[in-house]
Amino acid sequence: MILQPKHGPIEGDQYLPSTPDTVRWGWLPTRDDEAVLTVRPGTVVTVDTVSHEGILEDQGRDPDRFFGRRGVEPDEVLDDARAIARDVRRDVERAGPHVVTGPVAVEGAEPGDLLKVEVLGLRTRVPYGVISNRHGLGALAGEMPEGPPPDPDADAEHWERFRTVSVFSTVEERAGRLVGTIPFGEQRVARYPVEPFLGIMGVAVDVTGEVSSVPPGRHGGNVDVKRLGVGSTFYLPVQVPGAGFVVGDPHFAQGNGEVCLTALEGSLRADLRLSVLDDEQARRAVGLLREPFGETDEHWIPIGLDVDLDEAMREAVRHALEFLVTRVGMERHLAYAYLSAAADFEVSQVVDGVKGVHCLIRKADFATR
């Protein structure tokens, strides 16, 4: 099914399409940005997100041409992707690549509160996605992609001069589940699970000026934690009145690390419930007030972020310790021992400047006395 804007199932109380008027290309909102939608706490918002892959300058900034070369019919190209590529300006030198939708103001949200984001539903809007490796970026920058560097004269008119490697991956249903495909060799295909999540969920940053969509931080943003799919909850410390919630960077699938630079990028329709927790509620809910925090039915997910991967790991340990002490009630030395014996630390991504490590603490370990 192709989910064009305003077509197909829309489950939320409010609907937010991605249009040239509701997105910012490569930037996150700050204290000076006005909301494109205002909702009451507890509202479920359905957001049509748009992937940047297929519309960037190094892909020709023409989704019909880019996807058409890969066998996609014109009616399978999203109208909102076309409009954004055609009508939204992007600062190629300074802005991030992501199409960021919002901000959404939540009534009553104030600095010091937590915005609670429940991911109720994620639908693929198209049956295809793209995985890209760009020169100078990724875990093996300078080694991959192989071949000569970009031509200094590269631009959207001469997109091939960027020498970006973009792998087109179809999505198909097998045994009742969606899988992505990468053909290789002589009639061989690698198939892998499609497990959608939003790479960017964040709040407005309490600064004046421009904030790139690339590095994650205390505001959340481009955290790229693959565990934050359907059924998860993400908690974000509010920095400005109304919170200024944004989403973007929709992923169909991602391996921990995201080493190539991008995941399987593809547009998603997301159903998100937005609620506000005050200080006391926040302490009871997650024990953390200063950093983004994730939760699923099975795990609590403290997150560590830093430009240095070792320090990101240490930050994840510190936040996990703080959570176990303040929320679960463990003595600090016992919590440290538990983390070493039982918790899993996963590298979220190493490609966004600020690197991420998240911790998985099993709730079942604390179910009984």
N, C-alpha and C positions, 0 to 999 in steps of 0.2 A: 504493500500500500504506500502511495505517495501522499504525505501529509502536507499539502499546500496550506498557506495561511488561511485560517478560519474554516478549513474543511476537516472532516473526520471528527473523532471523539475529542471533546473538550470538557474535561471533568471538573475543572476548578470553578470557584465562585466568581473569579475574575480571570480575564484572558489578556495576556500581554504578548502581542506579536513583536517580531523584530523588524522594524522599519527604519528608514533613514532618520526618523524623528525619535526613535526609542533606543537607538544603539549609539555606542561610542566605539570607534575602531582603534583598539590598541591602548586605550586609557581607562583607568578606574575613576570613579567619582570622588570628589573631595567635598569639603564643607561648603563650597560655593555653588555646587551643582543642584539644580532643581529636580525634584522627582518627576518621573514620567507617569507614575501611578501611585496613589495613596490608598492603603487598605487598613482595616481594623485588625487587631491581633486575633489570630486563629483563622484568618482567611486562607483558603486554598487558591493559589494563583497558578494558572496554566500558562507556561511560557514556551513560545516557539523559539528555540535557540538556533543559531546559524553557525556552521563550521566555517572557519577561515580558509580551510583547504579547498582549492579549486578556484578561489577568487583573488588570491594574492598576486602581486606584481610578477613574481618569478614563475607564475603559472599563466600569465597573460591577462589577468584581471577580467576574464570573460568566461563565466562558468559554462555557457553553452558550447563554446569552442573547446574548452579544456575537457569537459566530460563527454562531449560529442566524439572527440578523438578516441575515447575509450568505450564507445558503443552505447552511451546513454542517450536515449531519445529526448527530444526537446521537452515533452510533457513530463519527463522524470527529473527535470532540473527545477529546483525550488525558485518560485517567483521572488521570495524575499532575498535569496542569495543574489539573484540578478539585480534587484533594486539597490542593494547595498554596494555591490561591485560597481554599479554605474553612477551612484549618486553620493556616496559617502567618501569624503576626503580622508586619506591616511598619510601621516608623516612617516615616510619610509625609513628615514634616518633615526628617528627617536622613539616612535610608538611601537608597542608590541603588535603581534599579528592578530590577536584575538578580537572577534566581534563580541562585545560586552553589552548585554541587554539590561536596561535599567537607568537610573536607580529607582527602586520601589521604597517609598516611605511607609513605615509601620507606625500607626498612631500610638503615642505614649512612649515610644522607645527613647531612652535618654542615655547619655554617656554613663558608664558604670553598669548598665544592664547587659544581659545577654540576649542576642537574637537567636531563637531556636528555629532551625530549618529542618522540617521533616520531609524526606524525599518519598512521596507517596506513589509516584508513577514516572516511568521513563519509556517513551516510545521512539523507535527509530523512524525518522521522517522519510528516509530514502533507503533503498537496498544496496547501498555502496558507501565506501569511505576511502580515505587516502592516508597513507603513511609517508612522511617526507623527511629527507635528510638534506640539510642545507650546509653549505661550506662555512667553516669556522664555528659550527655549533654541533651539539651532541656530545656523547661521552668520548668519542674518538675524533674530536675536532682536529683537523690537519691530516688525519688518516682516511677518514670517510666523509663524504663520498670520494671514491677514487677518481683520478683524472685531474685535469687542470683547474685552477681556481676560477672564480667568476671573472668575466670580462668587465673592466671598469665602465664600459659604455652600456652595460645591461640596463634595461628598463622594461616596462610592461609591453612596449611595442616589439622589443627584442628579448622576450622572456627566456629564450633558450640560452642566452649568454650568461644567465645566472648559474647554469649547470647544476641546478637543484635536481635531486633524484626523488621523484614522487611515484610511489607504488600504489596503483589502483587496486582496491580489494572489494570484491562483491560480497554481499551478505545473502546467505541462503538458509533455508530451514531444513534440518536433518534430524530425524527422530524426535520431532517436536521441539527442537531447540535451534536458535539462531547461531550460525557459525560464520566467521570470516574466512576468506580464501586467498591464498597466494600461490598461483601457478608457478611451477619451476620445472626445469629439465624437460624431458620428453614426456609430455602428457601426465605429469605428476602435479599434485596439489597439496599444499599444507593447509590444514583446516584447524581453526582455533576458536574457543568460545567467545561469543559476543556477550559482554557483561557491561552494559552502559553505565556511565556516571558522568557527572559534570565536573570538569577539571577546575572550573572557576566558580566558586560561591564565596561572596565576600560582602563587606560593608564599606561605606564611604570612609576615606581616610581624613583625619582631622588636620589637614594642611591646606595651604593655598598654593595653587599651581597645578602642575601636571604629574600624574603618577602612572608609570607604565604598567600595563597589564601583565608583564612577564614575571617579576619576582613575587612570590608569596610573602606574607608577613603576619603581623598581629591582626591585620584586617582580614585574614584569610586569603581570598583571591586565588591565585593559580597554584593551589596546594597539590593537585594531581594525586589525591589518595584514592586508589581504585576501590577501596572498601566502602566508599560513600555512594553506593548504588541504592536501588529501591529498598525501602525498609530501614534505611539509616537515618540518623539525626546528626546535624552539624550545629555546634554552638559557636557563636561569634561575638566577641566583646564589642559592644556598640561604642562608637567614637563620636558621632554627631547626632543631634536630635533627629528622630525618624529612622535612624540606622542607615538608610541609603543602600538597600540590598541590591546586588547585581549577580548575574549568572553569565556563563559563557564557556568557551572551550569544551564543547560537548564531545565525549569520547564513546565510541562503540566498544572498545577493548583497549587495555593497556597492560603491559608487563611492568612489574615493579622496577624502577630505575628509568623507564622511558628512554632507553639509551640512544636510540636513533635520532631523537629530538622530539618527534611527535608520536602519539599513540595512533590507533586506528581512529582517525578524526571523522566525525559524521554528525549531521544535524539531528537533534533530539527535541521531542515535545515533553516537557517536564511538568509534573504536578507537585507543587511545593506548598506545605502549610507553614505560615510564618507566625510565630508567637514571640512574646517578650517575657523574659524572666528578670525580676528585680534582683538586687544583690543577695537577699536572704534565700530566695528561691534558687538562684544560681548556685549558691554554695551547697544547697541540699541536692541539686540536680547533678552537678558534675565536680564540685570541689575546686573548680578553676574559674577565675574571673579575667585573667590577663591574656590568655592565649586561645586560639581555636582548638576545638576538641570534638572528636567524633564518637559515635555510638551506634552499634547495631544490636540485634537481638542477642548475639553471642558474645560481643566484645565491647569494652571501653577502649577508646583509641586516643591517647595523648599524642601530641605532634611536636616534633622538634624541627626548627628551621634555622639555617645559618649558611653563609657563603662557603664555609668550610664543612665538609661532610663529617669529619670527626666531631666538630663542635655541634653540628646538628644532631648527631647521635647522643652526645652528652646532654643536650637540651631535652631530647625525648626522654632520657632517663630521669632527668630532674623533674619534668612535668609528670611522668608516671609516678615518681615518688610522692610528689605533692598531692596527686590525686588519691593515692592509696592511704596517705596519712590523713587528709582532710575529709575525704568522702567515705572511705571504707573503715578508717579508724585504726589502721595498723601502726605499730611503733616503727620509726624510721628505719632502724637497722633490720627489722624483720621484713619490711616492705622491700628493701634493697636485696635481701636474700631471696625473697619470692620472685622478684623480677629476673634474677639470674637463673633461678631454677625452672621457671614456668612461663615467662612472658616471651613473646616473639617480637623482635624489632625488624621492621622491613624498610628498605630504602624506597621512599615514595618516588622521587625523581632526582636526577643529577644534572639536569639540563636547563634549569630556569634561573641560573645565576645564584639565587638563594636555594640551597639544596634542602631536601626534606627527608626525615626519618619518622615513621610512625610506629607506635607500640600497640600490640594486641594483648589486652588483659582479659582473660576468659571470665565472664560473669559467673559461670557454673562453679568456679573454684571458690566462690564466696556465698554459695547458695544456702549452706547449712552451718550451724554452729558446731 
